[in-house]
Amino acid sequence: MKIMMIIPFDPSTGGGVMRAVKSQETVYRMLGASTETVHASELDRVNLRDYDLIHVHGPLIIGGLMMIRRSGVPAILTVHGWVMDEAITALRMNPRGNFHYIFRIINWILHRLIFIPLIYSRVTAIARIKLEKNGINGVVIPNAFITADVDKKVANCKNLSFDDFTLVTYVSVGGSLIKGMERLSRIITEVNKRTDRKIQLLVFGTPVETDNPHIKMMAYRDDFLCYLKSADMIILGYEMIELGYAAMEAGYLSVPIAKFKSEFEELEDGVHGIIAESEEDMIKKLVKTIEDPSLVREWGENLRAHVLKTRSPQVIGEKWRRLILEVTGMSPDATGKG
């Protein structure tokens, strides 16, 4: 089977979406399919009819959509973010500089009303919240976690040590920025009032303005995993249903998680880390953990086992194999066109 992967953004852009695309390529190869990945602007150089399946990683503009429609090839759309929320957040942060997000909002409204039913055989997302936030129906298939990528990046890490109990978080334009940072700042401040042993938070990703002296903005860094590996815990400031790459990386590195309980929670409080019911619950559990960190390592090992069991390419690949069979009637390792 030949699969065309289409990304609607600049392929040089880093971040979780590009990592998801690379992970998907690995899964497809493991299933025996061959893949080609192109940016939407390059679609005129390929003949989509040469492929058995088209997999699009985000909303395209109408030109690309019509090319898919005319090809007659079954197509899958994967939605990676909160499309409307991210666009609205970007406009609020910089209305003039991000004015083009207006067109993304209009395009997404048209997707929901017209384009998705017209173009796509299936829609997928990595978690239920992605579907709900975007107002669409679809299939939930989490990202596969490729351990070799992490092993390569941490192989040359220098040993880092911190005087304070250290939490790490990763902030993007999605939910973590929309809902998370103000809450985390309040938590850090309150925990430090209640315990003699201080806590610090290292924030990687999108820089956020803060006057909290116990929060340090680290921006985007190539050595993020080195800091993560040396941290005591990773913390998420909002009800993140899916395990994003930072959380999976933490688990693989045996670093436990502190997060808020979500509607479709897959982790267990006191087993994989802290799964808090409320802000006050998070504060109390962090204070207890800081004053007696004896279980932190055990939590980290439990999270590692969970990530390896539920996010392996083999487990995620089986979900994709079944979906591809439904969409195309072909096994991924079948001989493709041409």
C-alpha positions as CSV (number, residue, x, y, z in Angstrom):
1,M,0.0,0.0,0.0
2,K,1.2,3.5,-0.9
3,I,0.2,6.3,1.5
4,M,0.5,10.0,0.9
5,M,0.9,12.2,4.0
6,I,0.1,15.9,3.6
7,I,1.0,18.5,6.1
8,P,-0.7,22.0,5.8
9,F,2.1,23.9,7.5
10,D,5.8,24.6,6.8
11,P,7.6,21.2,7.2
12,S,10.6,23.0,8.8
13,T,8.3,23.9,11.8
14,G,9.2,21.9,14.9
15,G,6.9,20.9,17.7
16,G,4.5,18.1,18.6
17,V,2.6,18.0,15.3
18,M,5.8,17.4,13.2
19,R,6.8,14.7,15.7
20,A,3.4,13.1,15.3
21,V,3.9,13.1,11.5
22,K,7.3,11.4,11.9
23,S,5.8,8.9,14.4
24,Q,3.0,8.1,11.9
25,E,5.6,7.5,9.2
26,T,7.3,5.0,11.5
27,V,4.0,3.2,12.2
28,Y,3.1,3.0,8.5
29,R,6.5,1.5,7.7
30,M,6.2,-1.0,10.5
31,L,2.8,-2.0,8.9
32,G,4.5,-2.6,5.6
33,A,3.2,0.5,3.8
34,S,5.3,2.9,1.9
35,T,4.8,6.6,2.5
36,E,5.6,10.0,1.0
37,T,5.2,13.2,3.0
38,V,4.6,16.6,1.3
39,H,3.7,20.1,2.2
40,A,0.3,21.3,0.9
41,S,2.1,23.8,-1.4
42,E,3.8,20.9,-3.1
43,L,0.7,18.9,-4.1
44,D,1.0,20.0,-7.7
45,R,4.1,17.9,-8.1
46,V,2.5,14.6,-7.2
47,N,-0.2,12.5,-8.7
48,L,-2.5,11.6,-5.9
49,R,-4.1,8.9,-8.0
50,D,-0.9,6.9,-7.6
51,Y,-1.7,6.3,-3.9
52,D,-4.0,4.0,-2.1
53,L,-4.7,6.3,0.9
54,I,-4.2,10.0,1.6
55,H,-3.6,11.1,5.2
56,V,-3.9,14.8,5.9
57,H,-2.5,16.3,9.2
58,G,-4.7,19.4,9.6
59,P,-7.0,21.7,7.7
60,L,-6.1,22.4,4.1
61,I,-7.3,25.3,2.0
62,I,-9.8,24.7,-0.7
63,G,-7.3,24.1,-3.5
64,G,-5.7,21.1,-1.8
65,L,-9.1,19.8,-0.8
66,M,-10.4,19.8,-4.3
67,M,-7.3,17.9,-5.5
68,I,-8.0,15.2,-3.0
69,R,-11.7,15.1,-4.1
70,R,-10.8,14.8,-7.7
71,S,-8.3,12.0,-7.1
72,G,-11.0,9.7,-5.8
73,V,-8.5,8.2,-3.3
74,P,-9.9,7.6,0.3
75,A,-8.7,10.2,2.7
76,I,-8.2,10.5,6.4
77,L,-8.0,13.8,8.3
78,T,-6.1,13.9,11.6
79,V,-6.7,16.9,13.8
80,H,-3.8,17.5,16.2
81,G,-4.9,20.7,18.1
82,W,-7.7,22.8,19.3
83,V,-8.2,24.6,16.0
84,M,-10.6,27.3,17.0
85,D,-9.1,27.9,20.5
86,E,-5.6,28.1,19.2
87,A,-6.6,30.6,16.5
88,I,-8.6,32.8,19.0
89,T,-5.7,32.7,21.5
90,A,-3.2,33.8,18.8
91,L,-5.5,36.7,17.8
92,R,-5.8,37.8,21.4
93,M,-2.0,37.7,21.9
94,N,-1.2,39.7,18.8
95,P,-4.3,40.8,16.7
96,R,-2.4,42.6,14.0
97,G,0.5,40.2,13.6
98,N,-1.8,37.1,13.7
99,F,-4.6,38.5,11.6
100,H,-4.2,35.6,9.2
101,Y,-5.8,33.4,11.9
102,I,-9.1,34.9,10.9
103,F,-8.9,33.0,7.7
104,R,-8.1,29.8,9.6
105,I,-11.2,30.2,11.7
106,I,-13.4,30.7,8.6
107,N,-11.7,27.7,6.9
108,W,-12.3,25.5,10.0
109,I,-16.0,26.5,10.1
110,L,-16.3,25.5,6.4
111,H,-14.5,22.2,7.3
112,R,-17.1,21.4,9.9
113,L,-20.0,22.3,7.7
114,I,-18.9,21.1,4.2
115,F,-15.4,19.9,3.7
116,I,-15.1,17.1,6.2
117,P,-18.3,15.3,5.1
118,L,-17.4,15.9,1.4
119,I,-13.7,15.0,1.4
120,Y,-12.8,12.6,4.2
121,S,-13.7,9.0,4.9
122,R,-12.6,9.2,8.5
123,V,-11.4,11.8,11.0
124,T,-9.0,10.9,13.8
125,A,-7.5,12.7,16.8
126,I,-5.1,11.6,19.5
127,A,-7.7,12.1,22.3
128,R,-11.4,12.6,22.8
129,I,-10.9,16.2,23.9
130,K,-9.5,17.1,20.5
131,L,-12.7,15.9,18.9
132,E,-14.9,17.6,21.4
133,K,-13.0,20.9,21.3
134,N,-13.2,21.0,17.5
135,G,-16.8,20.0,17.4
136,I,-16.3,16.9,15.2
137,N,-16.9,13.2,15.4
138,G,-14.1,10.8,14.8
139,V,-11.8,8.0,15.9
140,V,-9.3,8.3,18.8
141,I,-5.9,6.9,18.1
142,P,-3.0,8.1,20.3
143,N,0.4,9.0,19.0
144,A,2.9,6.2,19.0
145,F,6.0,6.7,21.1
146,I,9.3,6.0,19.4
147,T,11.8,5.3,22.2
148,A,14.9,5.4,19.9
149,D,14.3,9.2,19.4
150,V,14.6,9.8,23.1
151,D,17.5,7.5,23.6
152,K,19.5,9.4,20.9
153,K,18.8,12.8,22.4
154,V,19.7,11.9,26.0
155,A,22.8,9.9,25.2
156,N,25.1,12.9,25.6
157,C,23.2,14.7,28.4
158,K,25.4,16.2,31.1
159,N,24.4,15.5,34.7
160,L,22.2,18.3,36.0
161,S,21.3,18.8,39.7
162,F,19.0,21.2,41.4
163,D,18.9,22.6,44.9
164,D,15.1,22.9,44.9
165,F,12.4,20.3,44.2
166,T,12.1,20.8,40.4
167,L,9.0,20.6,38.2
168,V,9.1,20.8,34.5
169,T,6.2,21.8,32.2
170,Y,5.9,22.4,28.4
171,V,3.8,25.2,27.1
172,S,2.3,25.5,23.5
173,V,-0.3,27.7,21.9
174,G,-2.9,25.1,22.8
175,G,-4.6,24.2,26.1
176,S,-1.4,24.6,28.2
177,L,-1.2,28.3,27.3
178,I,-5.0,28.9,27.2
179,K,-5.7,27.5,30.7
180,G,-2.5,26.3,32.4
181,M,0.1,28.9,33.3
182,E,-1.9,31.1,35.7
183,R,-3.0,28.1,37.6
184,L,0.5,26.7,37.8
185,S,1.8,30.0,39.0
186,R,-0.8,30.0,41.9
187,I,0.1,26.5,42.8
188,I,3.9,27.1,42.9
189,T,3.3,30.2,45.1
190,E,1.0,28.4,47.5
191,V,3.2,25.3,47.8
192,N,6.2,27.4,48.7
193,K,4.2,29.1,51.5
194,R,3.3,25.7,53.0
195,T,6.7,23.9,53.0
196,D,10.2,24.8,54.1
197,R,11.6,22.9,51.1
198,K,11.2,25.2,48.1
199,I,9.8,24.2,44.7
200,Q,10.7,25.6,41.3
201,L,9.1,25.3,37.9
202,L,11.0,25.3,34.6
203,V,8.8,26.2,31.7
204,F,9.8,25.1,28.2
205,G,8.2,26.0,24.9
206,T,6.3,29.2,24.3
207,P,7.6,32.0,26.6
208,V,4.9,33.4,29.0
209,E,5.2,36.6,31.0
210,T,5.3,36.0,34.8
211,D,6.6,37.8,37.9
212,N,6.8,34.6,39.9
213,P,10.4,34.3,41.2
214,H,10.1,30.5,41.4
215,I,9.2,30.1,37.7
216,K,11.9,30.2,35.1
217,M,11.2,30.5,31.4
218,M,13.5,28.2,29.4
219,A,11.9,28.8,26.0
220,Y,12.6,26.2,23.2
221,R,15.8,24.3,23.9
222,D,17.5,21.4,22.2
223,D,18.5,20.0,25.6
224,F,14.9,19.9,27.0
225,L,15.1,16.2,27.6
226,C,18.3,16.6,29.7
227,Y,16.4,18.9,32.0
228,L,13.4,16.6,32.0
229,K,15.5,13.6,32.9
230,S,17.0,15.4,35.9
231,A,13.7,16.9,37.1
232,D,11.7,15.5,40.0
233,M,8.3,15.6,38.2
234,I,6.6,16.9,35.1
235,I,3.5,19.0,35.8
236,L,0.5,19.9,33.6
237,G,-1.6,22.9,34.3
238,Y,-4.9,21.7,32.8
239,E,-7.0,18.6,32.3
240,M,-4.9,17.0,29.6
241,I,-6.7,13.8,28.6
242,E,-4.1,12.6,26.2
243,L,-0.4,11.9,27.1
244,G,1.4,14.5,25.0
245,Y,5.0,13.9,23.9
246,A,6.5,15.7,26.9
247,A,4.5,13.5,29.3
248,M,5.4,10.3,27.4
249,E,9.1,11.3,27.4
250,A,8.9,11.9,31.1
251,G,7.4,8.5,31.7
252,Y,10.0,6.8,29.5
253,L,12.7,8.6,31.5
254,S,11.0,7.4,34.8
255,V,9.9,10.9,35.7
256,P,6.4,10.9,37.3
257,I,3.6,13.2,36.4
258,A,1.5,15.7,38.3
259,K,-1.7,16.6,36.5
260,F,-5.4,17.3,37.0
261,K,-7.9,14.5,36.6
262,S,-9.8,14.5,33.3
263,E,-13.0,12.9,32.2
264,F,-11.3,10.1,30.4
265,E,-8.4,9.7,32.9
266,E,-6.0,6.8,32.1
267,L,-3.5,7.4,34.9
268,E,-3.9,6.6,38.6
269,D,-3.2,8.8,41.5
270,G,-0.5,7.5,43.7
271,V,0.6,5.0,41.1
272,H,1.8,7.1,38.1
273,G,2.2,10.4,40.1
274,I,-0.2,13.0,41.3
275,I,-3.7,13.0,39.7
276,A,-5.4,15.9,41.5
277,E,-9.1,16.5,41.8
278,S,-8.7,20.3,42.2
279,E,-6.2,23.1,42.6
280,E,-6.2,22.7,46.4
281,D,-5.8,18.9,46.0
282,M,-2.8,19.4,43.8
283,I,-1.2,21.8,46.3
284,K,-1.7,19.4,49.2
285,K,-0.3,16.5,47.3
286,L,2.7,18.4,46.1
287,V,3.5,19.5,49.6
288,K,3.3,16.0,50.9
289,T,5.4,14.7,48.0
290,I,8.1,17.4,48.5
291,E,8.3,16.7,52.2
292,D,8.5,12.9,51.6
293,P,9.7,12.1,48.1
294,S,10.3,8.4,48.7
295,L,7.6,7.3,46.3
296,V,8.7,9.6,43.4
297,R,11.0,7.0,41.8
298,E,8.4,4.2,42.1
299,W,5.8,6.5,40.4
300,G,8.2,7.2,37.6
301,E,8.8,3.5,37.0
302,N,5.1,2.9,36.9
303,L,4.6,5.7,34.4
304,R,7.4,4.3,32.2
305,A,5.7,0.8,32.2
306,H,2.4,2.4,31.2
307,V,3.9,4.4,28.3
308,L,5.7,1.4,26.9
309,K,2.6,-0.8,27.2
310,T,0.0,1.6,25.7
311,R,2.0,3.8,23.3
312,S,4.3,1.3,21.5
313,P,4.3,1.4,17.7
314,Q,3.0,-2.1,17.7
315,V,-0.1,-1.3,19.8
316,I,-0.9,2.0,17.9
317,G,-0.1,0.3,14.6
318,E,-2.8,-2.3,15.2
319,K,-5.3,0.5,15.6
320,W,-4.2,2.1,12.4
321,R,-4.2,-1.3,10.6
322,R,-7.9,-1.8,11.5
323,L,-8.9,1.7,10.5
324,I,-7.1,1.5,7.1
325,L,-8.8,-1.8,6.4
326,E,-12.2,-0.2,7.1
327,V,-11.4,2.8,4.9
328,T,-9.8,1.1,1.9
329,G,-10.6,-2.6,2.3
330,M,-6.9,-3.2,1.9
331,S,-4.3,-4.4,4.4
332,P,-1.4,-1.9,4.8
333,D,1.1,-4.4,3.6
334,A,-0.8,-5.0,0.4
335,T,0.8,-4.2,-2.9
336,G,-0.1,-0.7,-3.9
337,K,-0.7,1.0,-7.2
338,G,2.1,1.4,-9.6
